[in-house]
Amino acid sequence: MPFYECVLIARSDITPQQVETLADQMAAVVAEGGGSVGKKEYWGLRNLAYRIKKNRKGHYLLMNIDAPHPAVAEMERQLRLNEDVLRFLTVRVEALDEGPSAIVARGGRDERGERGGRGERGARLP
């Protein structure tokens, strides 16, 4: 069966437990279609780059899926109908990563650091 990775963003006014329930519902939809969800990673409540449906923050969730295409298509249909889901993206991959994702591995910190990536304050070029 093909492998997929799905990242979804849920509304900020729901609880993390509701996000986990949503992930379990999507895993059940995939299981009904003959597939399985290998890994579910909750990335937490994060700032969005721009407003989506009047939301500035969202709960991020990653799912690794091993399922046939019709099961994934049904899961995407259910995600489109769910009012709590702001955005989702499902990508077909060659192999699933069993280790922690890059977001979880770095602890959710921003790559730029606390100062916004401008470098040291007094640094001058020669």
Secondary structure, 3 states (H helix, E strand, C coil): CCEEEEEEEEECCCCHHHHHHHHHHHHHHHHHCCCEEEEEEEEEEEEEEEEECCEEEEEEEEEEEECCHHHHHHHHHHHHHCCCEEEEEEEEECCCCCCCCHHHHCCCCCCCCCCCCCCCCCCCCC
